[in-house]
Amino acid sequence: MLTPQARIKASLYINYFVFAILLNSVGIVILKVQKLYGVDEVQASVLELFKDLPIAIVSFQVASFLPRLGYKKAMLIALGLVTASCLGMYFFDSFNTTKLLFMTVGVAFALIKVSVYASIGLITKNDSEHNSLMSSIEGFFMFGITFAYFLFPFFNVEGTIAWLNAYLFIAGLCILSFAFLWYADFDKEEEIPGTDLADDFAQMLKLMLQLMVIVFVLSAFLFVMIEQGIMTWLPTFNERVLKIPENMAIMMSSVLFISLGLGRMLAGVLVKRIHWLWILVTCILLSIAMVSFVLPNALNTEFAEVNSWRDIPLIGYAFPIVGFFLAPIYPLINSVMLTALPKKLHSPMTGLIIIFSALGGTLGSRLIGYLFKNIGAESAFGYLVIPMLVLLGALFILNHLSKKSPWSTT
């Protein structure tokens, strides 16, 4: 029999898994809409905008006072919205319906992520526990993405709408998640940021004036720009540059997400023994090396006709492994920021995390889409070294500021 705290943790994992499938199917859907609805790369990349802007807008509007609604209730509402949108995608498929789907997913994920991040603060006892649980939940999120990259190919038949059956499956998964969450005991009282709704919102705005928060949101923005740029366009890269058939191009992208998941799980263990800064500095330097040296080697390799996994040279799998080194960055910087705050500010801070992550994801996807179209898919990913270098410098500043947190005595 699971303890109440274990049931809460399990519900957080399950909800994050469901949204991992939906949010990060955008790369797969971009590949499909180019083929089925006759849109080009730049038009297709607007789906990232429809997903990320609602996340940013809703997070800004509701994060500060979500504790008053209750985290459990917010997650139930989110699951209900997404169930309806998945069914709509199945019955009314079109490019416009696809936009509506991702807009709804964005709104719902804003509710889910604020609730999950704030709940972590309520059920962990110290910084080490917080770092570890944050990394493992984010790692589980990556395995959800991996599942998506096998789920859609399972239903996909090129040139048909059979891939939409995946949305019926996801709707069923949402209903199961709803039922599981319904019986989870969220009986620990959420701390309210302010004295009323206006004060709740003011508390979030005040956070944005702190130098540590400014440096942190820049770091989160840069990381998601890098990660989402690779995630979104890797299926198209695999098909167009490596000449891999569509279904295999989608499934091969799962190497990136498996790498991200394993990297975050490992980070959850290492951070108990090694300072987070040195873990992340090592990770960024290795990521730069992968983009600068491994990617060009993959591009210079002659690929024979690919009909099975055995036909893909080992170098073809090498670049997606960059995910293993990128993986620890996001959960660890989020945990560093949240543990520097009193728990009553975790919800509004999570709102800021989501807003700037969403904006970074949109910019990353749009930027790589623009580069794919104008300089070629072969060169587009190489430009990610620039934000990696800026992020490296921001981490040292964040570490310095975290040691003299203005909330340390709060």
N, C-alpha and C positions, 0 to 999 in steps of 0.2 A: 504494500500500500504506500503510495507516494505521500510525503509530507506536504503540508500546504505550500511551503517555499519551493519544493521540488515541482509541484504542479504549476506554480507561477512561472518558474524557469522553463518548463516544458512548453507552456503556452507561448512564451516569448520566442523560443526556438521555432515552433511550428508556424507561427504567424510570419516570422521573418523568412522562412523557407518559401511560403506561398508567394510573398511579394518579390522574392528573389527571382522566381520564375517569370513573373509578369513584367517587372521593371526591365529586366535585362534580356528579354526577348526582342527588344527594339532592334538589335543588330540583325536578327533573323528576319524580322518583319520588314526592315529596310531592304534586305536582299529580295524578299518576295514581292513587295509592292513595285519595285523597279521592273520586275518581270510581268506581273499580272495587271498592273494599272497604268503602265507606260509613263512613269515619272522618272526624272533623272536624279543624279546623286544629290544635288542641292535641294531639290524638292523633297526627296525622301528623307533627308536629314532633319526636316522640320518636325518629324515625329519625336525627336529628342526634345525639341522645344515644347511640344504639347505635353510631354511627360514632365519636364523639369520646371517649367514656369508655374504650373499649378502647385507643385510641391513647394516652391519658394513663396508664392502668394499666400497659400493656406497656412503654411508654417508661421509666416509673419503675423497673420491675423489671429491664429488660435493658440499658438504655443504657450504664450504667457498665461492664459487662463484655462488651459486644458485640465490642470489639476482640479478645478471646480466642477468640471463635467465628470471626471473620473477616467482613469486610463483604460479600465476594462470596457466601459461603455463606448469610449472613443474607438477602440479596436473592433468592437462588434459592429459599429456603424460602418467602419471602413470595409470590413469583410462583406457586409450586405451590399454596399455600393459596387464592389468589384464583381460579386456574383452576377449582378444584373448586367454589368457592362460586358462580361464574358459571353453571356447568353445573347446579348445584342450583337456582338461581333459575329457569332455563329449564324444568326438568322438574317442579318442585314449587312453583309460584308460589302465594303467599298473603301476607297482611300479615306473618305470623310468619316466613315464609321471607325476606321483605324485611329484617326486623330481623336475622336471622341473617347475611344477605349483608353488611350494613353493619358488623356486629360483626366479621366475618372481615376485611373490607377495613380496618377500623381497626387490628386486630392486625398485619396485613401491612404497612400503611403505617408503623407505628411502626418496624418493622425497616428498611424502605426509606429513610425520611427520616433516621434516625440514620446509616445507612451512607452515604447521599449527602452529607450535610453534613460528616461526618468525612472522607470521601474528598476533598472539595474542599480541605480543609486540607493533605492529603498531596501533592496534585499542583499546588498554586500556590506561588509563590516569595515573594510579598510582599502587603501589605495591598491595594494597588491591583488586583492580579490576583485576589485573593480577592473583593473587592467586585464586580468585573466579572463573574467566573464565577458568583458567587452570583446576581446580578441576571439574567444571561442564562438560567440554568437555571430560575429561578423564572418568568421570562418565557415560556420554552418550556412550562412547566407550564400557564400560562394559555391557550396555544394548544391544549393538550390538552383543556382544559375547553371551549374553543370548538368543537373537533371533536365533543365529546359532545353539544353543543346542536344539532348537525346530524345526528349519528348516530341518536339516539333518534327524532326526527321522521321520518327516512327510513324507519324500520320501523313507525312508529306509525299505527294506524288507530283513530280514536276509538270507544270502546265495546267494543274487542276486546283480546285479549292478544297481538296481533301485535308489540307493542313489545318483548316478551321475546326476539325474535330478535336484538336488539342484544347480549344477553348471550352468545350463541353467537359473535358476531363478536369481542367483547372477550376471550372465552376463547381464541380463535385468536390474538389479538394478544399475550396473555400467554405463550402457547407460543412464539411467535416471539421475544419479548423474552427468555424463558428461554434459548433457543438462542443468541442473540447474547451474552448475559451469560456463558454457559458458556465461550465462547471468548475472553473479554476477559482480559487479563493483569494481575491484581491482585498483582503481585510485590513491591510496596513494603511493607515491614513496618509494621504498625500499632503505634503506641506504646500501651503498657498504662498505664492511670491509676494503679493501685496495685500492691502486692506480691502480693495474692491477691484472691479474689472479695469478701471482706468489706471489704478496703481499697479496692477499686474503688468499691463502693457508698458507703463513707464519704467518698470524694473528691467524689462528686456532692452528698451532704448538706452538706459543707463549703461548696460553692459557694453554697448557698442562704443562708448567713450573711453574704455580702458585700453591702454596700449597692448597689454597681453592679449586681449580679445581680438584686437585689430591684426596682430601678427598671426594669431591662431587661425582666424578666418581666411587670411591670405594663404596660409599653408594648406588648409582644407580645400580651398578653391583650386590651388595649383595641382594638388594630388588628384582630385576628381577629374580635372581637365585632362591629365595624363591618362589615368585609368580608363575613363569613359571613351576617350578618343581611340584607344586600342580595342576596348571591348566591342564598341559599336561597329567598327569597320574591319575587324579581323575576319569575319566570314566572307566579306567581299574581297578582301586581300587574298585569302586562301583560294578563292575561285578564280579571280582575275589574274593574279600574279603567279601563283603556284600551279594553276591549271587543274585544280581538284574539282571533281563533280560536286554539284550543289549540296546534296545531302551530306557527303563526306566533308565538304568545306565547313558546314555548320557544326557537325559533330567534332571535327578536329579542333574547333575553337574551344571545345571543352577542356583541352590541355591547359589553356590559360586559367580557367576557373578552378580546375583541380589544383593548379599551382598556387593560386590565390588562397584557396581554402586551407591547403596544407601549411602554407607560409603563416597564415594567421593563427592556426592551431599551435604551431611550433612557437610563435611569438608569445602566446599565452603562457607557455612553459618557461621560455628564456627570460622574460621580463621579471620573473621572480628572482633571477640570479644576476642579470646584467642590466645596467642602467639603460633606460629606453633610448636615450640620445645615441649611444654607440651602436645599438642595434639598427637604428634608422639611418645613421650615417653610412654604415657598412652596406645596408640595403640599397641606398640611392647610388652609391658608387658602383656597385655591381650592376644595377639597372642601366646606368649610363654605359657601362662596358658592353652589356648585351645589345643595346641599341646601336652603339658605335662600331662594334666588331662582329658580333654574331649575325645580326640582321643582314649586313652586306654580303656575308658568306652564303647565307641562304638564297639571296637574290642572284648570286653568281653561279649557283648550282643548276645544272641542266636537269630538269625533271622529265622523265619519260612519261608516257601516257599512264595516268593513274586510274586504276580500276579497283584497287583494294588497298587496305592499310599497308600491306607489305610493299606496295609500289612507291610509297613516299619515303625519300631518303631521310636519314636521321636528322640531318640539318634542318629539315622542314618542321620538325618538332621543337627545335631549339629556341626560336624566338618567343613562342608563347610561354616558355618557362620564366620569362621576365616577370611574370605574375608572382612567382615565389618570392622574389626580392622586393617587389612593390607592396606585397600583401600586408606587412606589419604596420605600414605608415599610418593609414587612416584610423584604425581602432586605437592605436597607441596615442596619437596626438589628441584624439577625442577624449580619451580617458585622462590624459594629463590635464586637459582644460577643465573637464567636469570635476575631477577630484580637487581642483584648486578652489572650487566654489562651494558655498553652503548648499545643502540639498534642495532648499526651496527655490534655488535659481537654476536647477538642472533642466527643468522644462523650458523656460525661456532661452537658456543657452542652447539647448537642443534645437530650438526653432532657428537660431542663427546658424548652427551647423548645417541644418537642412537647406536653408536659403542659399548659403554660399556654395554648398556642395552641388545643389541643383544648377546654379548659375555656371559653376565650373564645368559640370557635365555637359550642359548645353553648348558652351563655348568650345569645349574639346571636340565634341561630335561635329559641330558646324565647321570648325577649323580643319579637321582632318578630311571632312567631306569636300571642302573647298580645295585642299591640297590634292586630294585624289583626282579631282576633275581637272585642275589646272597645271599641276606639275607631274602627275602620274602616281599611281599607287605604289610604284617601286620606291619613291623618295619620300612619301608623305610622313611615315613614322619617324624618320630621322630627325625631324624638327622638334620632337619631344624632348630632346636633350636640353633645350633652352629652359623650359619650365622646371626640369629636374635640377638644374644648377641653382636656379633661384630658390627652389624649395629647400635645397641643402643649406643655403645661407639662413633662411627663415627659421630652420630648426634650432640653430645655435642661439638665435635671438630669443626664441620661445623658451628654451631651456634656461637661459639667464633670467628671463622675466618670471618664470614659474617659481624660482627660488625666493623671490620677494613678492609673492602674491598679495595684492591689496585686500584679499578676503581671508588671509591666514588667521586673523584674530576674530573673524566674524562668528 
